[in-house]
Amino acid sequence: MRDLKIFSAQTLALSLSTLVACCSYSSTSYSQSTSYPTRPIRVVVPYPPAGTTDIVARLLAAKLTIALKQTVSVENKAGAGGVIGSDLVAKAAPDGYTLLLGATGPITVSQSLSPKPNYDSIRDFAPISIVATVPTMLVVNPKLAATSVAELVTLAKANPGKLNFASTGSGATPHLSGELFKLMAGVDIKHVPYKGSAPAVTDLIGGQVDLMFEQIPGAMPFVQSGQLRALAMGSAKRVGAYPDIPTVAESGLPGFDMVAWFGLLAPANTPGDVIKRLNAEVTQIMTTQEVKDKLVSIGAEPQASTTAEFSNTIAAEIPKWRSLIEKLGPL
């Protein structure tokens, strides 16, 4: 509270009554937020079920349900490359009961894809914590005559405009991975956007599209079953869980590095002590061996951050992606 000032006799009565009212309001507000949560919480995933964001969100929600002693459910609100679900949370009541499992695409990339974005990622969200990072992985339909990045580039150059690549939505990391690949390899491959990972992977398996950059958790089960073929990882270094899969960078495109992050956010102006409580619980969850082992097993790297570190990541990545998008041209 601000230091009390010395008031004149004429204003003392009014000042005291105002002070009592303010203290009463603050006490009520503090009591409500420190008892948080008193009812179920929903975590919005801005993509369909079964994708990487959804997998991470459901793992986190299950652990938060135990930690907070309230049901934490996952709600999928897909569309527009994650923008629809993210916009829903940006405009939700800032009470801590509607959260977002956000991702690189709708939080940082989206800010450069439209002259008037639906929301301002810095102004409209209260970052809680990063929870995981996941590299993209280049996968193809097994019938495609390419068993390596070099063979794919050769095939694409021999058939300009005839191959196509799927993505989880325009502006998402898989989309930008594909566009960067085209730019660096000097190939013409058509982009086919989907409303999330599951429908894109389904069509890739079915042969409706030829290739895709997808996060490891969403693609690896199908690679292991033989329904997809993995050509390379999009990260700068090989992934520890899958050391036999080379990177795009070491396969002829040095400097290629596409890794997505996933993090928990709340609407801006959510009470500070609610954000602090959620950050503490998420940090504890992400450092447990069970959660770390689960995420590593699906190709994700568990993370935990302070709210300030998460805010700084968002602020730093917006201009980074804007620079890349300007180099790529119209998407």
C-alpha positions as CSV (number, residue, x, y, z in Angstrom):
1,M,0.0,0.0,0.0
2,R,1.1,3.6,-0.6
3,D,2.4,5.5,2.4
4,L,-0.4,7.4,4.1
5,K,-0.1,11.2,3.6
6,I,-1.0,13.8,6.2
7,F,-4.4,15.2,5.4
8,S,-5.9,18.5,6.4
9,A,-8.6,18.5,8.9
10,Q,-11.2,19.4,6.3
11,T,-10.4,16.2,4.2
12,L,-9.6,13.8,7.0
13,A,-13.1,12.3,7.3
14,L,-13.4,11.8,3.5
15,S,-9.9,10.3,3.3
16,L,-10.6,7.8,6.1
17,S,-13.8,6.7,4.5
18,T,-12.1,6.2,1.2
19,L,-9.2,4.3,2.8
20,V,-11.7,1.9,4.6
21,A,-13.5,1.2,1.3
22,C,-10.2,0.5,-0.5
23,C,-9.0,-1.8,2.2
24,S,-12.3,-3.6,2.2
25,Y,-12.1,-4.1,-1.6
26,S,-8.4,-5.2,-1.4
27,S,-9.1,-7.6,1.4
28,T,-11.9,-9.3,-0.5
29,S,-9.9,-9.5,-3.7
30,Y,-6.9,-10.9,-1.9
31,S,-9.1,-13.5,-0.1
32,Q,-10.6,-14.6,-3.4
33,S,-7.3,-15.1,-5.2
34,T,-5.4,-16.7,-2.4
35,S,-8.1,-19.3,-2.0
36,Y,-7.6,-20.1,-5.7
37,P,-8.8,-22.4,-7.1
38,T,-12.3,-22.9,-5.9
39,R,-13.8,-24.4,-9.0
40,P,-12.7,-26.4,-12.1
41,I,-10.1,-24.9,-14.5
42,R,-10.0,-25.3,-18.3
43,V,-6.9,-25.3,-20.4
44,V,-7.6,-24.3,-23.9
45,V,-5.6,-26.1,-26.6
46,P,-5.8,-24.1,-29.9
47,Y,-5.5,-27.3,-32.0
48,P,-7.4,-30.5,-32.5
49,P,-6.9,-33.5,-30.2
50,A,-3.9,-35.9,-30.6
51,G,-1.3,-33.3,-31.7
52,T,1.8,-32.3,-29.7
53,T,0.1,-29.4,-28.0
54,D,-2.8,-31.6,-26.9
55,I,-0.5,-34.3,-25.7
56,V,1.6,-31.9,-23.5
57,A,-1.6,-30.1,-22.3
58,R,-3.3,-33.3,-21.1
59,L,-0.1,-34.5,-19.3
60,L,0.1,-31.1,-17.5
61,A,-3.6,-30.9,-16.8
62,A,-3.6,-34.3,-15.1
63,K,-0.8,-33.3,-12.8
64,L,-2.3,-29.9,-12.1
65,T,-5.6,-31.6,-11.1
66,I,-3.7,-33.4,-8.3
67,A,-1.6,-30.4,-7.3
68,L,-4.5,-27.9,-7.2
69,K,-7.1,-30.3,-5.9
70,Q,-9.5,-29.1,-8.6
71,T,-10.4,-30.6,-11.9
72,V,-8.2,-29.2,-14.7
73,S,-9.7,-30.1,-18.1
74,V,-8.5,-29.7,-21.6
75,E,-10.7,-28.0,-24.2
76,N,-9.7,-28.1,-27.9
77,K,-10.6,-24.9,-29.8
78,A,-8.9,-25.4,-33.2
79,G,-8.7,-23.1,-36.2
80,A,-6.7,-20.4,-38.0
81,G,-3.3,-22.0,-37.1
82,G,-4.1,-21.8,-33.3
83,V,-5.3,-18.2,-33.4
84,I,-9.0,-18.9,-32.7
85,G,-8.3,-20.7,-29.4
86,S,-5.7,-18.3,-28.4
87,D,-8.0,-15.3,-29.0
88,L,-10.7,-17.0,-26.9
89,V,-8.3,-17.0,-23.9
90,A,-7.0,-13.5,-24.6
91,K,-10.6,-12.2,-24.2
92,A,-11.6,-14.5,-21.3
93,A,-12.1,-13.3,-17.7
94,P,-8.8,-12.8,-16.0
95,D,-9.6,-15.0,-13.0
96,G,-7.3,-17.9,-13.5
97,Y,-10.0,-20.3,-14.6
98,T,-9.4,-20.2,-18.3
99,L,-5.8,-20.8,-19.4
100,L,-4.0,-21.5,-22.7
101,L,-1.5,-24.1,-23.6
102,G,0.1,-21.8,-26.1
103,A,2.7,-22.5,-28.8
104,T,5.3,-20.7,-30.9
105,G,2.9,-20.2,-33.8
106,P,-0.2,-18.5,-32.4
107,I,1.8,-16.6,-29.8
108,T,4.8,-15.2,-31.6
109,V,4.6,-16.0,-35.3
110,S,1.0,-14.9,-35.6
111,Q,1.9,-11.3,-34.7
112,S,3.6,-10.9,-38.2
113,L,1.1,-12.7,-40.4
114,S,-1.6,-10.1,-40.3
115,P,-1.5,-6.3,-40.4
116,K,-4.1,-6.4,-37.6
117,P,-3.6,-9.5,-35.4
118,N,-6.6,-10.6,-33.4
119,Y,-4.6,-10.0,-30.2
120,D,-1.4,-8.5,-28.9
121,S,0.6,-11.4,-27.5
122,I,2.6,-9.1,-25.1
123,R,-0.4,-7.0,-24.0
124,D,-3.2,-9.6,-23.8
125,F,-1.5,-12.5,-22.1
126,A,0.1,-13.1,-18.7
127,P,2.8,-15.8,-19.3
128,I,3.0,-18.4,-16.6
129,S,5.8,-20.8,-17.6
130,I,7.3,-22.6,-20.6
131,V,6.7,-26.3,-20.2
132,A,8.4,-28.0,-23.1
133,T,10.3,-27.5,-26.3
134,V,10.0,-29.9,-29.3
135,P,11.8,-29.9,-32.7
136,T,10.0,-30.5,-35.9
137,M,10.7,-33.7,-37.8
138,L,10.6,-34.2,-41.6
139,V,8.4,-37.1,-42.5
140,V,7.1,-38.4,-45.8
141,N,4.6,-40.9,-47.1
142,P,6.5,-44.3,-47.4
143,K,5.5,-44.5,-51.1
144,L,7.4,-41.3,-51.9
145,A,10.7,-42.1,-53.7
146,A,12.9,-40.4,-51.1
147,T,14.7,-42.0,-48.2
148,S,16.9,-39.0,-47.4
149,V,16.8,-35.2,-47.5
150,A,19.2,-35.3,-50.5
151,E,16.9,-37.6,-52.4
152,L,13.8,-35.5,-51.5
153,V,15.6,-32.3,-52.8
154,T,16.5,-34.1,-56.0
155,L,12.9,-35.4,-56.5
156,A,11.5,-31.9,-55.8
157,K,13.8,-30.2,-58.3
158,A,12.9,-32.7,-60.9
159,N,9.2,-32.1,-60.3
160,P,8.7,-28.4,-59.6
161,G,5.3,-27.6,-58.1
162,K,4.2,-31.3,-58.1
163,L,5.0,-32.2,-54.5
164,N,3.1,-30.8,-51.6
165,F,3.6,-30.5,-47.9
166,A,1.1,-30.5,-45.1
167,S,1.1,-28.3,-42.0
168,T,-0.9,-27.9,-38.8
169,G,-2.0,-24.5,-40.0
170,S,-0.7,-21.3,-41.7
171,G,1.9,-19.7,-39.5
172,A,2.5,-22.7,-37.2
173,T,6.1,-23.9,-36.8
174,P,5.6,-26.9,-39.1
175,H,4.4,-24.5,-41.8
176,L,7.5,-22.2,-41.4
177,S,9.7,-25.3,-41.3
178,G,8.4,-26.3,-44.7
179,E,8.8,-22.8,-46.1
180,L,12.3,-22.5,-44.7
181,F,13.2,-25.9,-46.2
182,K,11.9,-24.7,-49.6
183,L,13.9,-21.5,-49.4
184,M,17.2,-23.2,-48.3
185,A,16.9,-26.1,-50.7
186,G,15.7,-24.0,-53.6
187,V,12.7,-26.2,-54.4
188,D,9.0,-25.5,-55.3
189,I,6.7,-27.5,-53.1
190,K,3.1,-26.5,-52.5
191,H,1.8,-25.8,-49.0
192,V,-1.5,-27.5,-47.8
193,P,-2.6,-26.1,-44.4
194,Y,-4.8,-28.2,-42.1
195,K,-6.6,-27.4,-38.8
196,G,-4.1,-29.2,-36.6
197,S,-1.8,-32.1,-36.5
198,A,-4.2,-35.1,-36.6
199,P,-6.0,-34.3,-39.9
200,A,-2.7,-33.4,-41.6
201,V,-0.9,-36.6,-40.5
202,T,-4.0,-38.7,-41.5
203,D,-3.9,-37.3,-45.0
204,L,-0.1,-37.8,-45.1
205,I,-0.5,-41.4,-44.2
206,G,-3.3,-41.7,-46.8
207,G,-1.1,-40.2,-49.6
208,Q,-3.2,-37.1,-50.1
209,V,0.0,-35.1,-49.3
210,D,3.6,-36.1,-49.8
211,L,5.6,-34.8,-46.8
212,M,5.3,-32.7,-43.6
213,F,7.4,-31.2,-40.9
214,E,5.6,-32.3,-37.7
215,Q,6.6,-32.2,-34.0
216,I,8.0,-35.5,-32.9
217,P,5.2,-36.6,-30.5
218,G,2.6,-36.2,-33.3
219,A,4.6,-38.1,-35.9
220,M,6.8,-40.7,-34.2
221,P,4.1,-43.3,-33.4
222,F,3.4,-43.5,-37.1
223,V,7.1,-43.7,-38.0
224,Q,7.5,-46.5,-35.6
225,S,4.5,-48.4,-37.1
226,G,5.8,-47.9,-40.6
227,Q,3.0,-45.7,-41.7
228,L,5.4,-42.7,-42.2
229,R,9.1,-42.5,-43.0
230,A,11.3,-40.1,-41.0
231,L,14.0,-38.3,-43.0
232,A,15.4,-35.8,-40.6
233,M,15.0,-33.8,-37.4
234,G,14.6,-30.0,-37.7
235,S,16.7,-29.2,-34.6
236,A,20.3,-28.1,-34.9
237,K,21.4,-31.2,-33.0
238,R,20.2,-34.8,-33.1
239,V,17.5,-35.7,-30.5
240,G,18.8,-37.9,-27.7
241,A,15.8,-40.2,-27.8
242,Y,16.2,-40.9,-31.5
243,P,20.0,-40.6,-32.2
244,D,19.8,-42.6,-35.5
245,I,17.7,-39.9,-37.2
246,P,20.0,-37.2,-38.8
247,T,19.2,-33.5,-38.8
248,V,18.2,-31.4,-41.8
249,A,21.3,-29.3,-41.1
250,E,23.7,-32.2,-41.4
251,S,21.8,-33.6,-44.4
252,G,22.8,-30.8,-46.7
253,L,21.1,-27.7,-45.4
254,P,23.5,-26.3,-42.7
255,G,21.9,-23.7,-40.4
256,F,18.4,-25.2,-40.5
257,D,17.0,-25.1,-36.9
258,M,13.3,-25.2,-36.1
259,V,12.2,-25.9,-32.6
260,A,8.8,-25.0,-31.1
261,W,8.0,-24.2,-27.5
262,F,4.8,-24.8,-25.5
263,G,3.8,-22.8,-22.5
264,L,1.0,-22.0,-20.1
265,L,-0.5,-18.5,-20.3
266,A,-3.4,-16.7,-18.7
267,P,-5.4,-13.6,-19.8
268,A,-3.7,-10.3,-19.0
269,N,-4.6,-8.8,-15.6
270,T,-5.0,-12.2,-14.0
271,P,-4.2,-11.7,-10.2
272,G,-0.5,-11.9,-9.5
273,D,-0.8,-14.4,-6.8
274,V,-2.7,-16.7,-9.0
275,I,0.0,-16.5,-11.6
276,K,2.6,-17.1,-8.9
277,R,0.7,-20.2,-7.6
278,L,0.4,-21.7,-11.1
279,N,4.1,-21.0,-11.9
280,A,5.1,-22.7,-8.7
281,E,3.0,-25.8,-9.4
282,V,4.1,-26.0,-13.1
283,T,7.7,-25.7,-12.1
284,Q,7.3,-28.5,-9.6
285,I,5.5,-30.7,-12.1
286,M,8.0,-30.3,-14.8
287,T,10.9,-31.2,-12.6
288,T,9.4,-34.6,-11.5
289,Q,11.2,-37.6,-13.0
290,E,7.9,-39.1,-14.2
291,V,7.0,-36.1,-16.3
292,K,10.5,-35.6,-17.6
293,D,10.7,-39.3,-18.6
294,K,7.3,-39.1,-20.3
295,L,8.2,-36.0,-22.3
296,V,11.7,-37.2,-23.3
297,S,10.2,-40.5,-24.5
298,I,8.0,-38.7,-27.0
299,G,10.8,-36.5,-28.2
300,A,10.1,-33.4,-26.2
301,E,12.4,-31.6,-23.8
302,P,10.8,-30.6,-20.4
303,Q,11.2,-27.0,-19.4
304,A,10.2,-24.7,-16.6
305,S,10.7,-21.0,-16.5
306,T,10.0,-17.9,-14.5
307,T,7.2,-15.7,-15.7
308,A,9.8,-13.0,-16.6
309,E,11.8,-15.5,-18.6
310,F,8.7,-16.6,-20.5
311,S,7.8,-13.0,-21.2
312,N,11.3,-12.3,-22.5
313,T,11.1,-15.3,-24.8
314,I,7.9,-14.0,-26.3
315,A,9.2,-10.5,-26.7
316,A,12.4,-11.7,-28.3
317,E,10.8,-14.2,-30.7
318,I,8.3,-11.9,-32.3
319,P,10.9,-9.8,-34.2
320,K,12.9,-13.0,-34.9
321,W,9.9,-14.6,-36.7
322,R,9.0,-11.3,-38.4
323,S,12.5,-11.2,-39.9
324,L,12.2,-14.8,-41.2
325,I,8.7,-14.1,-42.7
326,E,10.0,-11.1,-44.5
327,K,12.8,-13.2,-46.0
328,L,10.3,-15.9,-47.1
329,G,7.9,-13.4,-48.7
330,P,4.1,-13.9,-48.8
331,L,2.9,-17.1,-47.1
